[in-house]
Amino acid sequence: MKKYLLLMLMAIGLASCVTVEQVTHTNIIDYSRFTKNGIFVTESNTVNFDYEPLGSVVATSRGPVASYLVAMTVDMDKAFSDIGKKLKEINADGLINLKITNYADKYYYFTTVSGMAIRRNPIDKSVVTTYQEVLGYIDLIKLEVVEAYESGTKILTSAQMSIEQINKAKKKFFATQNQVFFYTNDGLKTNTPYMAIQDNHIINYATNEFIPLK
């Protein structure tokens, strides 16, 4: 009996010395599949630009058969790609109030993506505040205001600017403006911008990319 009690006390003593290390598992969901295809996404239900609501999006992706030997996950890159195709079909270029939920049943793992599909409105041409004003230069490229409205500005550039030069122009000339559209002379004739600044991102129309401003 004494031997049994001694063993119990030793076990309790050893257990009290064991330290359980805290472990944090962090998963980051990459939204670049959307933004690379020109689709604005935000988890917020409010944005600082005008848009047309097109409808609610509820997309459920099913992963592989649940198994203790196989990690139960959904390929989010493929899921976002499939959702992006559907958004393009309805001419949407944004998804707001984005929510992602995961759950599993006995056999499968599921991920549901929901939000509101929107189409961003072009700049409002109701009020022209200025026009034909030379702003200055970025790396010897002249920037000239063609038309300016309450919600955006059309800029003519003497040559097509790079992403780096657009970032410079934002900091130098457009720090307080939310929408700026850049044109060459040829693009101005057909009303086709080559790049734009919208909601702290650069839109590259040639590659259909949505690039965060630096």
C-alpha positions as CSV (number, residue, x, y, z in Angstrom):
1,M,0.0,0.0,0.0
2,K,2.8,2.4,0.9
3,K,4.6,1.6,-2.3
4,Y,1.3,2.4,-4.3
5,L,0.9,5.7,-2.5
6,L,4.6,6.6,-3.2
7,L,4.1,5.9,-6.9
8,M,1.0,8.0,-7.0
9,L,2.8,10.9,-5.3
10,M,5.7,10.7,-7.7
11,A,3.3,10.6,-10.7
12,I,1.5,13.7,-9.4
13,G,4.8,15.5,-8.9
14,L,6.0,14.7,-12.4
15,A,2.6,15.9,-13.8
16,S,2.9,19.2,-12.0
17,C,6.2,19.8,-13.7
18,V,4.9,19.3,-17.2
19,T,4.4,22.6,-19.2
20,V,2.0,22.6,-22.1
21,E,3.3,24.8,-24.9
22,Q,0.8,27.2,-26.5
23,V,0.4,26.6,-30.2
24,T,-1.3,29.0,-32.6
25,H,-2.5,27.9,-36.0
26,T,-3.0,30.7,-38.5
27,N,-4.5,30.3,-42.0
28,I,-4.4,33.2,-44.4
29,I,-6.9,33.1,-47.3
30,D,-5.4,34.6,-50.4
31,Y,-7.8,36.9,-52.3
32,S,-5.3,37.5,-55.2
33,R,-7.3,35.2,-57.5
34,F,-10.0,37.8,-57.4
35,T,-7.9,40.9,-57.6
36,K,-5.7,39.6,-60.5
37,N,-8.9,39.2,-62.5
38,G,-10.0,42.8,-61.8
39,I,-12.6,41.9,-59.2
40,F,-12.6,44.1,-56.1
41,V,-13.3,42.2,-52.9
42,T,-13.9,43.4,-49.3
43,E,-15.3,41.9,-46.1
44,S,-16.9,45.3,-45.3
45,N,-20.5,46.0,-46.3
46,T,-19.7,49.6,-47.1
47,V,-17.3,51.1,-49.8
48,N,-16.4,54.6,-50.7
49,F,-17.5,54.5,-54.3
50,D,-20.8,54.2,-56.2
51,Y,-21.9,50.8,-57.4
52,E,-24.9,49.0,-58.8
53,P,-26.0,45.9,-56.7
54,L,-26.4,42.9,-59.0
55,G,-27.4,40.2,-56.5
56,S,-26.4,37.9,-53.7
57,V,-23.7,35.3,-54.1
58,V,-23.8,32.0,-52.3
59,A,-21.2,29.5,-53.5
60,T,-20.5,26.2,-51.8
61,S,-17.5,24.2,-52.7
62,R,-17.2,20.5,-51.6
63,G,-13.8,19.1,-50.8
64,P,-12.6,15.5,-51.0
65,V,-14.1,12.6,-49.0
66,A,-13.5,13.2,-45.3
67,S,-10.7,10.9,-44.0
68,Y,-8.4,10.8,-41.0
69,L,-5.6,10.1,-43.5
70,V,-6.4,13.0,-45.8
71,A,-6.5,16.7,-44.7
72,M,-10.1,18.0,-45.1
73,T,-9.7,21.2,-47.1
74,V,-11.2,22.9,-50.1
75,D,-9.0,24.3,-52.8
76,M,-9.8,28.0,-52.3
77,D,-7.8,29.1,-55.4
78,K,-10.1,26.9,-57.6
79,A,-13.2,28.0,-55.6
80,F,-12.4,31.7,-56.1
81,S,-11.6,31.1,-59.8
82,D,-15.0,29.4,-60.3
83,I,-16.8,32.3,-58.4
84,G,-14.9,34.8,-60.5
85,K,-16.1,33.2,-63.7
86,K,-19.7,33.5,-62.5
87,L,-19.2,37.1,-61.6
88,K,-17.8,37.9,-65.0
89,E,-20.8,36.2,-66.6
90,I,-23.1,38.8,-65.0
91,N,-20.7,41.7,-65.7
92,A,-19.8,42.1,-62.0
93,D,-16.5,43.5,-61.0
94,G,-16.8,43.5,-57.2
95,L,-17.9,41.4,-54.3
96,I,-18.6,43.1,-51.0
97,N,-19.6,41.9,-47.5
98,L,-17.5,38.8,-48.3
99,K,-17.9,35.9,-45.8
100,I,-16.3,32.5,-45.7
101,T,-17.6,29.6,-43.6
102,N,-16.3,26.1,-43.3
103,Y,-18.1,22.9,-42.1
104,A,-18.0,19.2,-42.5
105,D,-20.5,16.3,-42.4
106,K,-19.7,12.6,-42.0
107,Y,-18.2,12.3,-45.4
108,Y,-17.3,15.7,-46.9
109,Y,-15.7,19.1,-46.1
110,F,-17.5,22.2,-47.4
111,T,-16.6,25.9,-47.7
112,T,-19.3,28.5,-48.4
113,V,-18.4,31.9,-49.8
114,S,-21.1,34.6,-49.7
115,G,-21.4,38.3,-50.5
116,M,-23.1,40.8,-52.8
117,A,-22.0,41.0,-56.4
118,I,-21.7,44.6,-57.6
119,R,-20.8,46.6,-60.7
120,R,-18.7,49.7,-60.0
121,N,-20.2,52.8,-61.6
122,P,-18.1,55.0,-63.9
123,I,-17.4,58.5,-62.8
124,D,-20.4,60.8,-62.6
125,K,-20.2,63.4,-65.5
126,S,-22.9,65.6,-64.1
127,V,-20.6,68.3,-62.8
128,V,-17.4,69.4,-64.5
129,T,-15.2,71.3,-62.1
130,T,-12.1,71.9,-64.3
131,Y,-10.5,70.9,-67.6
132,Q,-7.4,71.2,-69.7
133,E,-5.0,71.8,-66.8
134,V,-1.4,70.7,-67.0
135,L,-0.6,69.1,-63.6
136,G,3.1,68.5,-64.1
137,Y,5.5,65.6,-64.9
138,I,6.3,62.1,-63.7
139,D,9.7,61.0,-65.1
140,L,9.3,63.4,-68.1
141,I,5.8,62.2,-68.8
142,K,3.3,65.1,-68.9
143,L,0.0,64.7,-67.0
144,E,-2.8,66.9,-68.1
145,V,-6.4,67.0,-66.7
146,V,-8.8,66.5,-69.5
147,E,-12.0,66.5,-67.4
148,A,-12.6,66.6,-63.7
149,Y,-15.8,65.6,-61.9
150,E,-17.0,65.5,-58.3
151,S,-16.3,61.7,-58.3
152,G,-13.2,61.4,-60.5
153,T,-10.7,62.8,-63.0
154,K,-9.7,61.9,-66.5
155,I,-5.9,62.4,-67.1
156,L,-4.1,62.5,-70.5
157,T,-0.5,61.4,-70.3
158,S,2.1,62.1,-73.0
159,A,3.2,58.4,-72.8
160,Q,1.8,55.3,-71.1
161,M,3.0,55.2,-67.5
162,S,4.1,52.1,-65.6
163,I,2.7,50.8,-62.3
164,E,5.6,52.5,-60.5
165,Q,4.9,55.8,-62.2
166,I,1.2,55.6,-61.4
167,N,2.1,55.1,-57.7
168,K,4.3,58.3,-57.9
169,A,1.5,60.2,-59.6
170,K,-1.0,59.2,-56.8
171,K,1.3,60.5,-54.1
172,K,2.2,63.7,-56.0
173,F,-1.0,64.7,-57.6
174,F,-4.0,62.6,-56.4
175,A,-3.5,61.9,-52.7
176,T,-7.1,62.9,-51.9
177,Q,-8.8,61.5,-55.0
178,N,-10.5,58.1,-55.1
179,Q,-11.0,57.7,-58.9
180,V,-8.5,58.7,-61.6
181,F,-8.4,57.4,-65.1
182,F,-5.3,57.6,-67.3
183,Y,-5.4,57.9,-71.1
184,T,-3.0,58.2,-74.0
185,N,-4.1,60.3,-77.0
186,D,-5.3,57.2,-78.8
187,G,-7.2,55.9,-75.8
188,L,-8.8,59.3,-75.3
189,K,-10.3,59.1,-78.9
190,T,-12.0,55.8,-78.1
191,N,-12.6,56.6,-74.4
192,T,-10.4,53.7,-73.3
193,P,-8.2,54.2,-70.3
194,Y,-5.1,52.1,-70.0
195,M,-4.9,52.3,-66.2
196,A,-7.0,53.7,-63.3
197,I,-6.8,54.4,-59.6
198,Q,-9.8,53.2,-57.7
199,D,-10.3,52.6,-54.0
200,N,-6.5,52.6,-53.2
201,H,-5.8,50.1,-56.1
202,I,-4.4,50.4,-59.6
203,I,-6.4,48.8,-62.3
204,N,-4.3,47.7,-65.3
205,Y,-6.8,47.3,-68.1
206,A,-4.3,45.6,-70.4
207,T,-3.8,42.7,-68.0
208,N,-7.1,43.0,-66.0
209,E,-5.1,43.2,-62.8
210,F,-6.2,45.0,-59.6
211,I,-3.0,46.0,-57.8
212,P,-2.8,47.6,-54.3
213,L,-1.2,51.1,-54.3
214,K,2.1,51.4,-52.5
